[in-house]
Amino acid sequence: MIISKLGRHIKSAFVGIFRNFWMSFSATTAVAVTLLLVSLFTVLSLNVSSFMTSIEQNITIRAMVDDNYDATQIYDEKTKKDPLGDKLRALSGVQTVEFVSKEEEFDRYVKLTGDNASMYERLKDKNPMSNIYKVTLEDGNSDYDAVSKAIEGIEGIKSANYGTGGIHRLVDIFNQMSSVMLFFMATLILLAIFLISNTIKLTIYNRKTEIQIMRLVGASNGYIRFPFILEGIIIGVLGAIIPAVLTVVVYGKILETNENGFFISSALQFASMSEINMVAGLLFAIGAIVGMIGSLISVSRYLKA
C-alpha cells in the first residue's frame, strides 16, 4: 500500500516536471550553477586546509648562528657537545634540532646553482654562509611565530625564519575571496528557490481542479502536498547531478595528472578523493533541501495548508 502510494506520488511529480518543462529546466539549471559554485568553494577550502597542514608538517625553522658567537658553544663533531643546541631543545614545542655547519650550507647552495656552481667555488675560502640549526616542532604545534621569536631571544642566534609568508598571504587572499563567493552562492540559492517555487506554483495551478476533487473526497493536506514537495526535491537532485559528476571526474583527473608533480610539489598534499566524494554527496543533499524549500513556499502559500 505504502509503496503503491509512493509510486503514484513519484509519477505525479515527474508529470508535473514534464508538463512545465521549461520552468523545470530553468530551475534545474539555476540549481546546477549554484552547486557548481558551492563545489568550487568547498574543494578550494579543503585543498587550502590540506596544503597548510602538509606545509606545517614539513616546516623547518632555520636558526642562524651569530658569526661572532663563541665557537666552543656550538656543536662539536668530536665531543658531540652542543650547548647552544641544547638551549634550543629546551624550548617548549621543539621536537628536533639539527646542526648544519656553514661549510655544509655553502656546498648545498653551490649544488642548487647547477651549471653556475663553478662561479661560486672561488668564494669557498671566504665562505659567506653562517652556521645554522634546523628546528622542527612537535606534531600539532603550529605556533611558528612564537617559537621563532623565542629562538631569536637566545644568545648566539641572530635570526630565525621559516619562510611561509607567501603561503599565509595566499590564505589571506583566499579568505577575502570567500566572502565574495559566499555572497554569490547565497544569491544563486535564493534564485534557485524562487524558480523552483514558481515551477511548483504552475503545477499547482494546472492541477487545481484535481486538487479540489481530492479535497472533496477527503484527501488529507499531507497527501495533496507530498507530490509537489517531491517534485521540488527531484528538480534539486537533478540539478546536482552535473556538478557532482564534474567535481568527482575533474578532480580525479587533477590528482592523476599531479602524480608526476605537474601542478604542485609532492610535498604538498591535495584533499583526498574520499573527501571529494563527500562533497559530491553534499551537493545532492543541498539540491534536495533547496528543492524542498522552494516547494514548501508554493505549497504553503497556494494550498493554504
C-alpha positions in Angstrom: 0.0 0.0 0.0 2.7 2.5 1.0 4.9 1.5 -1.9 1.9 1.9 -4.3 1.1 5.4 -2.9 4.8 6.4 -3.2 4.9 5.2 -6.8 1.8 7.3 -7.6 3.4 10.4 -6.0 6.7 9.9 -7.9 4.8 9.5 -11.1 2.8 12.7 -10.4 6.0 14.6 -9.6 7.6 13.7 -12.9 4.3 14.5 -14.8 4.5 18.0 -13.2 8.1 18.4 -14.2 7.5 17.5 -17.9 4.2 19.5 -18.0 6.2 22.6 -17.1 9.4 21.5 -18.8 11.0 24.9 -19.5 10.3 26.2 -16.0 11.6 23.0 -14.6 14.7 23.3 -16.9 15.3 26.8 -15.7 15.0 25.8 -12.1 17.3 22.8 -12.6 19.9 25.0 -14.4 19.9 27.5 -11.5 20.4 24.7 -9.0 23.3 23.3 -11.2 25.1 26.7 -11.5 24.6 27.3 -7.7 26.0 23.9 -6.8 29.0 24.2 -9.2 29.9 27.4 -7.2 29.3 25.5 -3.9 31.5 22.7 -5.2 34.3 25.1 -6.3 34.3 26.9 -3.0 34.2 23.7 -0.9 37.0 22.0 -2.9 39.2 25.1 -2.7 38.6 25.3 1.1 39.5 21.6 1.5 42.7 22.0 -0.5 43.8 25.2 1.2 43.4 23.4 4.5 45.2 20.4 3.2 48.1 22.4 1.8 48.5 24.3 5.0 48.5 21.1 7.0 51.2 19.5 4.8 53.2 22.7 4.8 53.1 22.9 8.6 54.2 19.2 8.9 57.3 20.0 6.7 58.2 23.4 8.0 61.7 23.8 9.4 62.8 26.9 11.3 66.3 27.9 10.2 68.1 29.5 13.2 71.2 31.3 12.0 74.1 31.5 14.5 75.8 34.8 15.0 79.2 34.7 13.2 80.9 36.3 16.3 79.4 33.8 18.8 81.8 31.7 20.8 82.6 28.6 18.6 83.0 26.4 21.7 79.3 26.9 22.5 78.0 25.4 19.2 78.0 21.8 18.0 81.4 20.0 18.2 81.7 16.9 16.0 84.4 15.3 18.1 83.0 15.8 21.6 79.3 15.8 20.5 78.8 18.7 22.9 76.2 21.3 21.8 75.5 23.9 24.4 73.6 26.2 22.0 71.6 23.3 20.5 70.7 22.2 24.0 69.2 25.6 24.7 67.1 25.3 21.5 65.9 21.8 22.5 64.8 23.1 25.9 62.3 25.4 24.3 58.6 24.4 24.6 57.2 22.8 21.5 60.5 22.0 19.9 60.8 18.4 18.6 64.2 18.1 16.8 67.3 20.3 16.5 69.9 19.6 13.8 73.2 21.5 13.4 74.4 22.4 9.9 77.8 23.9 9.5 78.4 26.8 7.3 80.6 24.6 5.0 77.6 22.3 4.5 75.4 25.2 3.9 77.8 26.6 1.2 78.0 23.2 -0.5 74.2 22.9 -0.5 73.9 26.4 -2.1 76.5 25.6 -4.7 74.6 22.5 -5.7 71.4 24.5 -6.1 73.1 26.8 -8.6 73.6 23.9 -11.0 75.6 25.0 -14.1 76.8 28.1 -12.3 78.4 26.2 -9.5 81.9 26.9 -10.7 81.3 30.7 -10.2 80.9 30.2 -6.5 83.8 27.8 -5.9 86.3 30.6 -5.7 84.3 32.0 -2.7 84.8 28.9 -0.7 87.8 30.3 1.2 85.7 33.3 2.1 82.6 31.4 3.0 79.8 34.0 3.4 77.4 31.4 4.9 76.6 31.1 8.6 76.2 28.0 10.9 72.6 27.2 11.3 70.3 25.0 13.4 67.3 23.3 11.7 64.5 23.2 14.2 61.2 21.3 13.8 58.2 21.5 16.1 56.2 18.8 17.8 53.1 17.5 16.0 50.1 19.7 16.5 52.2 22.8 17.3 51.8 25.4 14.6 52.8 28.5 16.5 55.9 29.1 14.4 55.9 32.8 15.1 56.1 32.4 18.8 58.8 29.7 18.7 60.9 31.7 16.2 60.8 34.7 18.5 61.8 32.6 21.4 64.7 31.2 19.3 65.8 34.7 18.4 65.8 35.6 22.1 68.6 33.1 22.7 72.1 34.5 22.9 74.1 33.4 19.8 71.1 33.3 17.4 71.0 36.3 15.0 67.8 35.3 13.2 65.2 32.6 12.8 62.8 32.2 9.9 60.6 29.5 8.3 59.7 31.3 5.1 55.9 30.8 4.8 54.9 34.4 4.3 53.8 33.8 0.8 51.6 30.9 1.8 49.9 32.9 4.5 49.3 35.8 2.0 47.7 33.2 -0.3 45.4 32.1 2.5 44.5 35.7 3.3 43.6 36.3 -0.4 41.5 33.1 -0.4 39.7 34.2 2.8 38.8 37.6 1.1 37.6 35.8 -2.0 35.5 33.5 0.2 33.2 36.3 1.3 32.5 37.2 -2.3 31.9 33.6 -3.3 29.5 33.2 -0.3 27.5 36.2 -1.4 27.2 34.8 -5.0 26.2 31.4 -3.6 23.6 32.9 -1.4 22.2 34.9 -4.3 22.1 31.9 -6.6 20.5 29.7 -3.9 17.7 32.3 -3.5 17.3 32.4 -7.3 17.0 28.6 -7.4 14.4 28.6 -4.6 12.4 31.3 -6.5 12.5 29.4 -9.8 11.5 26.1 -8.1 8.8 27.8 -6.2 7.4 29.3 -9.4 7.6 25.9 -11.1 5.6 24.2 -8.4 3.1 27.1 -8.5 2.5 26.4 -12.1 2.0 22.7 -11.4 -0.5 23.5 -8.6 -2.4 25.9 -11.0 -2.5 23.3 -13.7 -3.9 20.7 -11.3 -6.2 23.0 -9.3 -9.3 21.1 -10.4 -7.8 17.7 -9.5 -6.8 19.2 -6.1 -10.3 20.4 -5.4 -11.7 17.0 -6.2 -9.2 15.3 -3.9 -10.2 17.7 -1.1 -13.9 16.9 -1.7 -13.3 13.2 -1.4 -11.4 13.7 1.9 -7.8 13.6 0.9 -5.5 14.9 3.7 -3.4 18.0 3.3 -0.3 15.9 3.6 -1.4 13.6 0.8 -2.1 16.6 -1.5 1.2 18.3 -0.6 3.6 15.4 -0.9 3.8 15.2 -4.8 4.6 18.9 -5.0 7.3 18.7 -2.4 8.7 15.6 -4.1 8.7 17.4 -7.4 10.8 20.2 -5.9 13.2 17.7 -4.4 13.6 15.9 -7.8 14.4 19.2 -9.5 17.0 19.9 -6.9 18.6 16.4 -7.2 18.6 16.6 -11.0 20.4 20.0 -10.7 23.0 18.3 -8.5 23.9 15.5 -11.0 26.2 17.5 -13.3 28.1 19.4 -10.6 28.6 16.2 -8.6 29.8 14.3 -11.6 32.1 17.1 -12.8 33.5 17.5 -9.3 34.5 13.8 -9.0 35.7 13.3 -12.5 37.7 16.6 -13.0 39.2 16.3 -9.5 40.2 12.7 -10.1 41.9 13.8 -13.4 43.8 16.6 -11.5 45.0 14.1 -8.9 46.1 11.7 -11.6 48.0 14.4 -13.5 49.6 15.7 -10.3 51.2 12.3 -9.6 54.2 13.5 -11.7 54.3 16.8 -9.8 52.6 18.7 -12.7 50.7 21.1 -10.5 52.4 21.3 -7.2 55.3 19.7 -5.3 54.7 16.2 -4.0 55.4 17.7 -0.5 52.0 19.4 -0.7 49.0 17.1 -0.4 45.7 17.6 -2.3 42.5 16.8 -0.4 41.7 13.1 -0.8 39.1 11.6 -3.1 37.1 10.3 -0.1 36.7 14.0 0.9 35.7 14.9 -2.7 33.1 12.0 -2.7 31.7 13.5 0.4 31.4 16.9 -1.3 29.5 15.2 -4.2 27.1 13.7 -1.6 26.8 17.1 0.0 25.8 18.7 -3.4 22.9 16.2 -3.7 21.8 17.0 -0.1 21.9 20.7 -0.8 20.0 20.3 -4.1 17.3 18.3 -2.3 17.0 20.8 0.5 16.8 23.8 -1.9 14.1 22.0 -3.9 12.1 21.1 -0.8 12.3 24.7 0.5 11.1 26.1 -2.9 8.3 23.6 -3.0 7.1 24.3 0.6 6.9 28.0 -0.2 4.5 27.4 -3.0 2.6 24.6 -1.3 2.1 26.6 1.9 1.0 29.8 0.0 -1.3 28.3 -2.6 -2.7 25.3 -0.9 -3.2 27.3 2.4 -2.2 24.3 4.5 
